[in-house]
């Protein structure tokens, strides 16, 4: 782990920027190892502290998930690192001048995961059960599926959140009956054992880009072999899907913390996209689908923009707070 300064002697290592959380370090190390292998270069991790790691309060109060991204982008632009690894669902929909998402690796499980006491599922949690989440999207869809639950706003890393579940972590608070987290993060950390139910996407649509990573670099970077390695690491079906999903957010002018879900997947030569807009209390849900030929990223973006227009025409702005 270094501060981002170039080492002397030998081939220049690819400096990979990362947040310091266990999940971020795990994700970044996986990406760094693969990119370094493809580029035939060494790598080093550069730990960057972001505002989201310092501030307390709910994500909507501290500025949405974009607070986890800004410091990493600054480090790229200031040439303290060469690439930065983000959870794609945290990445603002508008690109940063001078930077580009050079690679979107193959996606992990897109679903949300219930981690409950005593092996309970969403259907078997008793009315009045306290379920924690820091996501307005998850909270709204939980309330829609199970109006009798007490949905509690929480923050913290994966271990902190799991520690809120009664009986799950010895010595932890255990003041909740369950929490809902992204299955992808739990799997990357090897915490599958905590999952009591993978929530079907018919019940809870994930956040746009959930389960995917984004590898960002400077547009003008000419490090020999690195851009070619990033291009080789890119997974075209995942990029098409997340491009369509994120275009929904962009057109709705919604932030990452808005109660909106979207999921796209390939069906033969068609890209199928589904999106949901929820009221915060879960009482109003608008869910629509649209498909288009899966030709390229431009077509995927048009698909997302078109579905967003369908949602707006059906009254999405009256249902949810859409301003970013």
C-alpha positions, -999 to 999 in steps of 0.1 A, spaced: 0 0 0 15 34 -10 5 70 -11 4 72 -49 40 83 -55 58 65 -83 83 38 -71 118 40 -85 134 13 -106 117 -15 -126 85 -12 -147 61 14 -134 34 -3 -113 -3 4 -121 -15 25 -91 -50 14 -83 -71 38 -62 -95 23 -36 -115 31 -6 -103 15 26 -134 -6 36 -130 -44 35 -154 -47 6 -137 -20 -14 -103 -35 -8 -115 -70 -18 -132 -57 -50 -102 -35 -59 -76 -63 -53 -96 -86 -76 -96 -60 -103 -60 -50 -98 -48 -86 -101 -66 -92 -133 -57 -59 -150 -20 -63 -139 -20 -98 -154 -35 -86 -187 -12 -57 -189 19 -77 -177 27 -50 -152 29 -49 -114 3 -31 -94 0 -13 -61 -30 -2 -41 -34 34 -32 -59 39 -4 -81 70 -7 -103 83 21 -136 96 8 -162 119 23 -186 89 26 -161 72 49 -160 102 73 -195 117 74 -223 102 94 -261 101 88 -282 86 61 -270 86 25 -297 110 14 -285 134 41 -248 133 32 -253 136 -5 -260 102 -18 -236 75 -28 -216 99 -50 -198 109 -18 -179 76 -21 -166 86 -56 -154 122 -56 -122 117 -37 -112 88 -59 -119 109 -90 -98 137 -76 -69 113 -70 -71 102 -106 -71 137 -120 -42 147 -97 -23 116 -109 -21 100 -75 -34 68 -90 -38 55 -125 -72 37 -122 -99 37 -96 -124 9 -89 -160 19 -80 -191 0 -72 -210 10 -103 -242 17 -85 -224 44 -66 -211 62 -97 -230 94 -107 -247 91 -140 -229 121 -155 -192 115 -165 -164 134 -149 -145 156 -174 -111 141 -182 -121 106 -170 -136 76 -186 -150 42 -175 -126 21 -194 -138 -13 -181 -169 -29 -167 -161 -64 -156 -186 -92 -156 -213 -86 -131 -219 -105 -99 -254 -115 -85 -277 -85 -90 -302 -94 -63 -307 -80 -28 -302 -103 1 -321 -107 33 -300 -115 63 -324 -124 92 -323 -139 126 -333 -176 130 -333 -182 92 -363 -161 86 -374 -150 51 -393 -120 39 -425 -140 40 -419 -154 75 -407 -123 93 -435 -114 118 -454 -82 115 -436 -55 135 -401 -70 128 -374 -44 125 -355 -46 92 -325 -23 85 -314 -8 53 -297 25 42 -313 25 8 -346 44 1 -351 20 -29 -349 -11 -7 -370 5 21 -398 14 -3 -399 -20 -19 -398 -37 15 -427 -16 26 -446 -25 -5 -440 -62 -1 -445 -63 36 -464 -33 49 -463 -46 85 -425 -44 88 -407 -16 107 -381 -5 83 -351 12 100 -326 35 84 -290 22 91 -255 30 80 -221 13 83 -200 -13 66 -211 -48 59 -199 -62 93 -215 -33 112 -248 -39 95 -247 -77 100 -239 -70 137 -273 -53 140 -291 -86 134 -300 -105 166 -279 -135 171 -258 -131 139 -226 -117 154 -215 -125 189 -211 -94 210 -227 -71 184 -258 -49 192 -283 -74 176 -311 -48 178 -328 -57 145 -346 -88 131 -330 -85 97 -310 -63 73 -310 -61 35 -277 -59 17 -265 -64 -19 -258 -101 -25 -228 -92 -46 -210 -75 -17 -217 -104 7 -204 -129 -18 -173 -110 -26 -166 -109 12 -173 -146 16 -203 -139 38 -229 -160 19 -236 -178 52 -254 -147 65 -280 -148 37 -313 -162 46 -331 -153 13 -320 -139 -20 -350 -116 -28 -365 -122 -62 -363 -93 -86 -401 -96 -90 -403 -84 -54 -373 -60 -53 -356 -46 -84 -319 -38 -77 -303 -4 -81 -291 5 -116 -256 -10 -119 -259 -32 -88 -235 -61 -87 -212 -45 -113 -179 -27 -109 -165 3 -129 -129 8 -136 -122 45 -143 -90 61 -157 -78 93 -172 -89 98 -208 -54 110 -218 -36 82 -200 -10 65 -223 5 39 -199 17 12 -223 -5 -19 -221 -30 -5 -195 -58 7 -218 -56 -25 -238 -58 -45 -206 -88 -26 -195 -105 -31 -228 -99 -68 -227 -113 -69 -191 -145 -52 -202 -176 -75 -203 -198 -64 -232 -232 -79 -220 -227 -63 -185 -218 -29 -201 -249 -30 -223 -271 -38 -193 -257 -12 -169 -257 15 -197 -295 10 -201 -301 9 -164 -281 41 -157 -298 59 -186 -331 55 -167 -316 74 -138 -301 100 -160 -333 108 -178 -353 109 -146 -327 133 -132 -326 111 -101 -298 107 -77 -282 74 -67 -303 74 -35 -337 79 -52 -363 51 -47 -357 37 -82 -347 2 -94 -337 -10 -128 -325 -42 -143 -316 -51 -179 -305 -85 -194 -300 -100 -228 -327 -122 -243 -312 -135 -275 -304 -104 -296 -327 -82 -275 -319 -62 -244 -349 -63 -220 -351 -35 -194 -374 -32 -164 -376 -3 -140 -396 7 -109 -403 40 -93 -416 39 -57 -430 63 -32 -409 64 -1 -437 48 19 -441 20 -6 -477 27 -12 -473 37 -48 -453 16 -72 -449 22 -110 -431 -7 -128 -426 -8 -166 -406 -27 -192 -392 -21 -226 -370 -40 -251 -347 -31 -280 -321 -47 -302 -289 -52 -283 -266 -36 -309 -243 -13 -289 -240 10 -260 -257 38 -278 -288 17 -284 -287 6 -248 -287 42 -236 -316 50 -260 -335 21 -245 -330 35 -209 -340 70 -220 -371 57 -237 -382 37 -206 -376 67 -184 -399 88 -207 -425 60 -204 -422 63 -166 -426 100 -166 -456 99 -189 -472 74 -165 -467 98 -135 -433 89 -120 -426 124 -109 -458 124 -89 -448 92 -71 -412 97 -60 -388 125 -53 -367 125 -84 -344 155 -80 -308 145 -76 
